Amino acid sequence: MCDGDRYDDRVTEIVDAALERGYTLAFRQRAGGWEAAWRPADAGSAVATPPAFAPTRTAAAEQALAAIRAAA
């Protein structure tokens, strides 16, 4: 297993954890890093939240999951 595989596995774990809590995550590469946005999986409840931003996709995903957990 190479480093890239572990990286993708961790992001997948985070996305799965968010789904278990009823949220979906979306990622976008921006200048200087990655942005992770989340929203409730229920399309009827649109709550505006600022996206997480970090140098790596994994770090952005970790921040997003922490925010989801804090909101619960």
Biopython code that builds the backbone (N, CA, C, O; Angstrom):
import numpy as np
from Bio.PDB.StructureBuilder import StructureBuilder

atoms = [
    (1, "MET", "N", (0.849, -1.171, 0.000)),
    (1, "MET", "CA", (0.000, 0.000, 0.000)),
    (1, "MET", "C", (0.895, 1.234, 0.000)),
    (1, "MET", "O", (1.818, 1.333, 0.809)),
    (2, "CYS", "N", (0.634, 2.148, -0.878)),
    (2, "CYS", "CA", (1.435, 3.366, -0.936)),
    (2, "CYS", "C", (0.753, 4.484, -0.147)),
    (2, "CYS", "O", (-0.407, 4.355, 0.243)),
    (3, "ASP", "N", (1.465, 5.561, 0.081)),
    (3, "ASP", "CA", (0.927, 6.676, 0.859)),
    (3, "ASP", "C", (-0.372, 7.217, 0.278)),
    (3, "ASP", "O", (-1.279, 7.575, 1.029)),
    (4, "GLY", "N", (-0.477, 7.284, -1.036)),
    (4, "GLY", "CA", (-1.690, 7.779, -1.673)),
    (4, "GLY", "C", (-2.904, 6.934, -1.328)),
    (4, "GLY", "O", (-4.004, 7.463, -1.168)),
    (5, "ASP", "N", (-2.712, 5.618, -1.211)),
    (5, "ASP", "CA", (-3.826, 4.736, -0.857)),
    (5, "ASP", "C", (-4.312, 5.004, 0.564)),
    (5, "ASP", "O", (-5.519, 5.039, 0.803)),
    (6, "ARG", "N", (-3.399, 5.192, 1.503)),
    (6, "ARG", "CA", (-3.796, 5.478, 2.888)),
    (6, "ARG", "C", (-4.530, 6.812, 2.961)),
    (6, "ARG", "O", (-5.506, 6.947, 3.699)),
    (7, "TYR", "N", (-4.069, 7.781, 2.209)),
    (7, "TYR", "CA", (-4.684, 9.106, 2.161)),
    (7, "TYR", "C", (-6.127, 8.985, 1.711)),
    (7, "TYR", "O", (-7.027, 9.515, 2.363)),
    (8, "ASP", "N", (-6.356, 8.301, 0.613)),
    (8, "ASP", "CA", (-7.715, 8.125, 0.099)),
    (8, "ASP", "C", (-8.574, 7.319, 1.059)),
    (8, "ASP", "O", (-9.765, 7.598, 1.197)),
    (9, "ASP", "N", (-8.000, 6.331, 1.722)),
    (9, "ASP", "CA", (-8.760, 5.528, 2.680)),
    (9, "ASP", "C", (-9.246, 6.380, 3.844)),
    (9, "ASP", "O", (-10.385, 6.225, 4.284)),
    (10, "ARG", "N", (-8.413, 7.269, 4.345)),
    (10, "ARG", "CA", (-8.817, 8.115, 5.481)),
    (10, "ARG", "C", (-9.936, 9.066, 5.073)),
    (10, "ARG", "O", (-10.892, 9.255, 5.825)),
    (11, "VAL", "N", (-9.827, 9.660, 3.903)),
    (11, "VAL", "CA", (-10.886, 10.555, 3.436)),
    (11, "VAL", "C", (-12.191, 9.773, 3.276)),
    (11, "VAL", "O", (-13.260, 10.280, 3.613)),
    (12, "THR", "N", (-12.111, 8.552, 2.770)),
    (12, "THR", "CA", (-13.294, 7.710, 2.629)),
    (12, "THR", "C", (-13.914, 7.422, 3.996)),
    (12, "THR", "O", (-15.136, 7.456, 4.136)),
    (13, "GLU", "N", (-13.092, 7.141, 4.997)),
    (13, "GLU", "CA", (-13.603, 6.908, 6.351)),
    (13, "GLU", "C", (-14.338, 8.139, 6.877)),
    (13, "GLU", "O", (-15.385, 8.018, 7.513)),
    (14, "ILE", "N", (-13.791, 9.310, 6.613)),
    (14, "ILE", "CA", (-14.408, 10.551, 7.085)),
    (14, "ILE", "C", (-15.732, 10.789, 6.377)),
    (14, "ILE", "O", (-16.718, 11.158, 7.014)),
    (15, "VAL", "N", (-15.762, 10.582, 5.073)),
    (15, "VAL", "CA", (-17.003, 10.755, 4.310)),
    (15, "VAL", "C", (-18.068, 9.788, 4.829)),
    (15, "VAL", "O", (-19.228, 10.169, 4.981)),
    (16, "ASP", "N", (-17.683, 8.547, 5.100)),
    (16, "ASP", "CA", (-18.623, 7.565, 5.640)),
    (16, "ASP", "C", (-19.141, 7.983, 7.018)),
    (16, "ASP", "O", (-20.326, 7.821, 7.310)),
    (17, "ALA", "N", (-18.261, 8.518, 7.863)),
    (17, "ALA", "CA", (-18.672, 8.964, 9.196)),
    (17, "ALA", "C", (-19.658, 10.126, 9.085)),
    (17, "ALA", "O", (-20.620, 10.199, 9.849)),
    (18, "ALA", "N", (-19.422, 11.027, 8.146)),
    (18, "ALA", "CA", (-20.348, 12.145, 7.935)),
    (18, "ALA", "C", (-21.704, 11.629, 7.460)),
    (18, "ALA", "O", (-22.745, 12.104, 7.914)),
    (19, "LEU", "N", (-21.692, 10.663, 6.551)),
    (19, "LEU", "CA", (-22.949, 10.087, 6.064)),
    (19, "LEU", "C", (-23.734, 9.429, 7.186)),
    (19, "LEU", "O", (-24.961, 9.525, 7.230)),
    (20, "GLU", "N", (-23.032, 8.764, 8.090)),
    (20, "GLU", "CA", (-23.696, 8.126, 9.229)),
    (20, "GLU", "C", (-24.388, 9.161, 10.108)),
    (20, "GLU", "O", (-25.372, 8.848, 10.777)),
    (21, "ARG", "N", (-23.884, 10.378, 10.111)),
    (21, "ARG", "CA", (-24.481, 11.465, 10.896)),
    (21, "ARG", "C", (-25.491, 12.270, 10.084)),
    (21, "ARG", "O", (-26.046, 13.253, 10.575)),
    (22, "GLY", "N", (-25.729, 11.850, 8.832)),
    (22, "GLY", "CA", (-26.738, 12.500, 8.009)),
    (22, "GLY", "C", (-26.235, 13.668, 7.176)),
    (22, "GLY", "O", (-27.031, 14.513, 6.766)),
    (23, "TYR", "N", (-24.931, 13.737, 6.916)),
    (23, "TYR", "CA", (-24.351, 14.822, 6.132)),
    (23, "TYR", "C", (-23.589, 14.282, 4.931)),
    (23, "TYR", "O", (-23.055, 13.173, 4.966)),
    (24, "THR", "N", (-23.547, 15.074, 3.878)),
    (24, "THR", "CA", (-22.703, 14.757, 2.727)),
    (24, "THR", "C", (-21.573, 15.773, 2.676)),
    (24, "THR", "O", (-21.741, 16.928, 3.067)),
    (25, "LEU", "N", (-20.423, 15.329, 2.190)),
    (25, "LEU", "CA", (-19.253, 16.196, 2.044)),
    (25, "LEU", "C", (-18.926, 16.367, 0.576)),
    (25, "LEU", "O", (-19.106, 15.447, -0.221)),
    (26, "ALA", "N", (-18.449, 17.534, 0.225)),
    (26, "ALA", "CA", (-17.980, 17.813, -1.127)),
    (26, "ALA", "C", (-16.626, 18.505, -1.021)),
    (26, "ALA", "O", (-16.409, 19.330, -0.134)),
    (27, "PHE", "N", (-15.727, 18.165, -1.924)),
    (27, "PHE", "CA", (-14.371, 18.714, -1.885)),
    (27, "PHE", "C", (-14.076, 19.494, -3.152)),
    (27, "PHE", "O", (-14.536, 19.156, -4.242)),
    (28, "ARG", "N", (-13.282, 20.562, -2.970)),
    (28, "ARG", "CA", (-12.860, 21.348, -4.116)),
    (28, "ARG", "C", (-11.434, 21.825, -3.840)),
    (28, "ARG", "O", (-11.130, 22.337, -2.762)),
    (29, "GLN", "N", (-10.569, 21.644, -4.836)),
    (29, "GLN", "CA", (-9.207, 22.134, -4.694)),
    (29, "GLN", "C", (-9.189, 23.615, -5.039)),
    (29, "GLN", "O", (-9.674, 24.030, -6.092)),
    (30, "ARG", "N", (-8.628, 24.395, -4.143)),
    (30, "ARG", "CA", (-8.549, 25.842, -4.312)),
    (30, "ARG", "C", (-7.075, 26.244, -4.247)),
    (30, "ARG", "O", (-6.218, 25.443, -3.874)),
    (31, "ALA", "N", (-6.801, 27.464, -4.606)),
    (31, "ALA", "CA", (-5.431, 27.960, -4.507)),
    (31, "ALA", "C", (-4.951, 27.827, -3.061)),
    (31, "ALA", "O", (-5.556, 28.389, -2.148)),
    (32, "GLY", "N", (-3.887, 27.100, -2.861)),
    (32, "GLY", "CA", (-3.320, 26.947, -1.529)),
    (32, "GLY", "C", (-3.870, 25.807, -0.709)),
    (32, "GLY", "O", (-3.432, 25.621, 0.426)),
    (33, "GLY", "N", (-4.802, 25.036, -1.220)),
    (33, "GLY", "CA", (-5.293, 23.914, -0.432)),
    (33, "GLY", "C", (-6.612, 23.353, -0.906)),
    (33, "GLY", "O", (-6.977, 23.462, -2.077)),
    (34, "TRP", "N", (-7.323, 22.744, 0.041)),
    (34, "TRP", "CA", (-8.583, 22.055, -0.246)),
    (34, "TRP", "C", (-9.699, 22.642, 0.596)),
    (34, "TRP", "O", (-9.491, 23.051, 1.738)),
    (35, "GLU", "N", (-10.875, 22.675, 0.019)),
    (35, "GLU", "CA", (-12.071, 23.142, 0.699)),
    (35, "GLU", "C", (-13.012, 21.947, 0.853)),
    (35, "GLU", "O", (-13.227, 21.189, -0.093)),
    (36, "ALA", "N", (-13.562, 21.790, 2.041)),
    (36, "ALA", "CA", (-14.537, 20.730, 2.298)),
    (36, "ALA", "C", (-15.825, 21.383, 2.770)),
    (36, "ALA", "O", (-15.845, 22.047, 3.806)),
    (37, "ALA", "N", (-16.888, 21.197, 2.020)),
    (37, "ALA", "CA", (-18.198, 21.734, 2.381)),
    (37, "ALA", "C", (-19.105, 20.578, 2.764)),
    (37, "ALA", "O", (-18.968, 19.472, 2.242)),
    (38, "TRP", "N", (-20.024, 20.836, 3.673)),
    (38, "TRP", "CA", (-20.957, 19.790, 4.092)),
    (38, "TRP", "C", (-22.355, 20.367, 4.190)),
    (38, "TRP", "O", (-22.555, 21.565, 4.389)),
    (39, "ARG", "N", (-23.305, 19.470, 4.045)),
    (39, "ARG", "CA", (-24.714, 19.849, 4.185)),
    (39, "ARG", "C", (-25.496, 18.618, 4.595)),
    (39, "ARG", "O", (-25.061, 17.490, 4.364)),
    (40, "PRO", "N", (-26.655, 18.837, 5.205)),
    (40, "PRO", "CA", (-27.478, 17.693, 5.578)),
    (40, "PRO", "C", (-27.876, 16.898, 4.334)),
    (40, "PRO", "O", (-28.163, 17.476, 3.286)),
    (41, "ALA", "N", (-27.891, 15.594, 4.455)),
    (41, "ALA", "CA", (-28.257, 14.728, 3.328)),
    (41, "ALA", "C", (-29.727, 14.924, 2.959)),
    (41, "ALA", "O", (-30.118, 14.675, 1.819)),
    (42, "ASP", "N", (-30.537, 15.366, 3.913)),
    (42, "ASP", "CA", (-31.945, 15.658, 3.671)),
    (42, "ASP", "C", (-32.020, 16.951, 2.866)),
    (42, "ASP", "O", (-31.700, 18.020, 3.385)),
    (43, "ALA", "N", (-32.433, 16.866, 1.629)),
    (43, "ALA", "CA", (-32.445, 18.023, 0.733)),
    (43, "ALA", "C", (-33.332, 19.147, 1.233)),
    (43, "ALA", "O", (-33.138, 20.298, 0.842)),
    (44, "GLY", "N", (-34.284, 18.851, 2.072)),
    (44, "GLY", "CA", (-35.205, 19.867, 2.557)),
    (44, "GLY", "C", (-34.635, 20.777, 3.620)),
    (44, "GLY", "O", (-35.203, 21.835, 3.890)),
    (45, "SER", "N", (-33.532, 20.397, 4.228)),
    (45, "SER", "CA", (-32.962, 21.224, 5.295)),
    (45, "SER", "C", (-31.621, 21.792, 4.858)),
    (45, "SER", "O", (-30.573, 21.174, 5.044)),
    (46, "ALA", "N", (-31.678, 22.978, 4.276)),
    (46, "ALA", "CA", (-30.464, 23.639, 3.803)),
    (46, "ALA", "C", (-29.957, 24.595, 4.873)),
    (46, "ALA", "O", (-30.563, 25.637, 5.126)),
    (47, "VAL", "N", (-28.854, 24.238, 5.492)),
    (47, "VAL", "CA", (-28.243, 25.077, 6.511)),
    (47, "VAL", "C", (-26.920, 25.578, 5.960)),
    (47, "VAL", "O", (-26.048, 24.790, 5.594)),
    (48, "ALA", "N", (-26.777, 26.895, 5.903)),
    (48, "ALA", "CA", (-25.547, 27.473, 5.374)),
    (48, "ALA", "C", (-24.440, 27.392, 6.420)),
    (48, "ALA", "O", (-24.589, 27.908, 7.528)),
    (49, "THR", "N", (-23.357, 26.761, 6.077)),
    (49, "THR", "CA", (-22.192, 26.674, 6.951)),
    (49, "THR", "C", (-20.957, 27.017, 6.140)),
    (49, "THR", "O", (-20.871, 26.650, 4.969)),
    (50, "PRO", "N", (-20.006, 27.707, 6.731)),
    (50, "PRO", "CA", (-18.786, 28.007, 5.989)),
    (50, "PRO", "C", (-17.972, 26.734, 5.786)),
    (50, "PRO", "O", (-17.904, 25.899, 6.687)),
    (51, "PRO", "N", (-17.357, 26.574, 4.623)),
    (51, "PRO", "CA", (-16.564, 25.379, 4.371)),
    (51, "PRO", "C", (-15.269, 25.373, 5.176)),
    (51, "PRO", "O", (-14.772, 26.417, 5.599)),
    (52, "ALA", "N", (-14.743, 24.182, 5.375)),
    (52, "ALA", "CA", (-13.438, 24.026, 6.019)),
    (52, "ALA", "C", (-12.370, 24.173, 4.946)),
    (52, "ALA", "O", (-12.574, 23.751, 3.807)),
    (53, "PHE", "N", (-11.246, 24.760, 5.292)),
    (53, "PHE", "CA", (-10.159, 24.936, 4.335)),
    (53, "PHE", "C", (-8.859, 24.517, 5.000)),
    (53, "PHE", "O", (-8.579, 24.896, 6.137)),
    (54, "ALA", "N", (-8.062, 23.724, 4.273)),
    (54, "ALA", "CA", (-6.788, 23.239, 4.796)),
    (54, "ALA", "C", (-5.844, 22.932, 3.637)),
    (54, "ALA", "O", (-6.277, 22.843, 2.488)),
    (55, "PRO", "N", (-4.568, 22.772, 3.931)),
    (55, "PRO", "CA", (-3.590, 22.490, 2.873)),
    (55, "PRO", "C", (-3.809, 21.145, 2.166)),
    (55, "PRO", "O", (-3.453, 20.998, 0.996)),
    (56, "THR", "N", (-4.392, 20.165, 2.869)),
    (56, "THR", "CA", (-4.631, 18.855, 2.263)),
    (56, "THR", "C", (-6.110, 18.509, 2.337)),
    (56, "THR", "O", (-6.847, 19.046, 3.163)),
    (57, "ARG", "N", (-6.532, 17.609, 1.467)),
    (57, "ARG", "CA", (-7.925, 17.165, 1.471)),
    (57, "ARG", "C", (-8.251, 16.442, 2.771)),
    (57, "ARG", "O", (-9.350, 16.590, 3.304)),
    (58, "THR", "N", (-7.315, 15.670, 3.278)),
    (58, "THR", "CA", (-7.549, 14.945, 4.528)),
    (58, "THR", "C", (-7.773, 15.916, 5.680)),
    (58, "THR", "O", (-8.694, 15.727, 6.475)),
    (59, "ALA", "N", (-6.947, 16.948, 5.780)),
    (59, "ALA", "CA", (-7.089, 17.921, 6.863)),
    (59, "ALA", "C", (-8.411, 18.676, 6.746)),
    (59, "ALA", "O", (-9.069, 18.923, 7.757)),
    (60, "ALA", "N", (-8.804, 19.041, 5.549)),
    (60, "ALA", "CA", (-10.089, 19.716, 5.358)),
    (60, "ALA", "C", (-11.238, 18.798, 5.756)),
    (60, "ALA", "O", (-12.205, 19.240, 6.376)),
    (61, "ALA", "N", (-11.134, 17.530, 5.401)),
    (61, "ALA", "CA", (-12.165, 16.558, 5.762)),
    (61, "ALA", "C", (-12.246, 16.393, 7.275)),
    (61, "ALA", "O", (-13.339, 16.311, 7.835)),
    (62, "GLU", "N", (-11.089, 16.344, 7.939)),
    (62, "GLU", "CA", (-11.055, 16.231, 9.404)),
    (62, "GLU", "C", (-11.744, 17.429, 10.047)),
    (62, "GLU", "O", (-12.508, 17.264, 10.999)),
    (63, "GLN", "N", (-11.483, 18.635, 9.539)),
    (63, "GLN", "CA", (-12.108, 19.841, 10.078)),
    (63, "GLN", "C", (-13.617, 19.807, 9.877)),
    (63, "GLN", "O", (-14.377, 20.163, 10.777)),
    (64, "ALA", "N", (-14.042, 19.383, 8.707)),
    (64, "ALA", "CA", (-15.469, 19.306, 8.419)),
    (64, "ALA", "C", (-16.157, 18.315, 9.358)),
    (64, "ALA", "O", (-17.227, 18.607, 9.893)),
    (65, "LEU", "N", (-15.551, 17.155, 9.559)),
    (65, "LEU", "CA", (-16.138, 16.154, 10.447)),
    (65, "LEU", "C", (-16.198, 16.673, 11.877)),
    (65, "LEU", "O", (-17.177, 16.422, 12.580)),
    (66, "ALA", "N", (-15.173, 17.391, 12.320)),
    (66, "ALA", "CA", (-15.191, 17.963, 13.665)),
    (66, "ALA", "C", (-16.346, 18.952, 13.814)),
    (66, "ALA", "O", (-17.004, 18.986, 14.854)),
    (67, "ALA", "N", (-16.590, 19.747, 12.794)),
    (67, "ALA", "CA", (-17.693, 20.706, 12.833)),
    (67, "ALA", "C", (-19.033, 19.996, 12.854)),
    (67, "ALA", "O", (-19.953, 20.420, 13.553)),
    (68, "ILE", "N", (-19.150, 18.914, 12.090)),
    (68, "ILE", "CA", (-20.391, 18.117, 12.086)),
    (68, "ILE", "C", (-20.640, 17.528, 13.456)),
    (68, "ILE", "O", (-21.761, 17.569, 13.964)),
    (69, "ARG", "N", (-19.596, 16.980, 14.054)),
    (69, "ARG", "CA", (-19.740, 16.397, 15.392)),
    (69, "ARG", "C", (-20.116, 17.460, 16.425)),
    (69, "ARG", "O", (-20.923, 17.202, 17.319)),
    (70, "ALA", "N", (-19.533, 18.649, 16.303)),
    (70, "ALA", "CA", (-19.823, 19.729, 17.256)),
    (70, "ALA", "C", (-21.259, 20.211, 17.114)),
    (70, "ALA", "O", (-21.867, 20.637, 18.096)),
    (71, "ALA", "N", (-21.805, 20.150, 15.915)),
    (71, "ALA", "CA", (-23.168, 20.613, 15.676)),
    (71, "ALA", "C", (-24.209, 19.636, 16.218)),
    (71, "ALA", "O", (-25.363, 20.004, 16.435)),
    (72, "ALA", "N", (-23.796, 18.402, 16.433)),
    (72, "ALA", "CA", (-24.743, 17.371, 16.870)),
    (72, "ALA", "C", (-25.112, 17.502, 18.324)),
    (72, "ALA", "O", (-25.899, 16.706, 18.835)),
]
sb = StructureBuilder()
sb.init_structure("model")
sb.init_model(0)
sb.init_chain("A")
sb.init_seg("    ")
for serial, (resi, resn, name, xyz) in enumerate(atoms, 1):
    if name == "N":
        sb.init_residue(resn, " ", resi, " ")
    sb.init_atom(name, np.array(xyz, "f"), 0.0, 1.0, " ", f" {name:<3s}", serial, name[0])
structure = sb.get_structure()
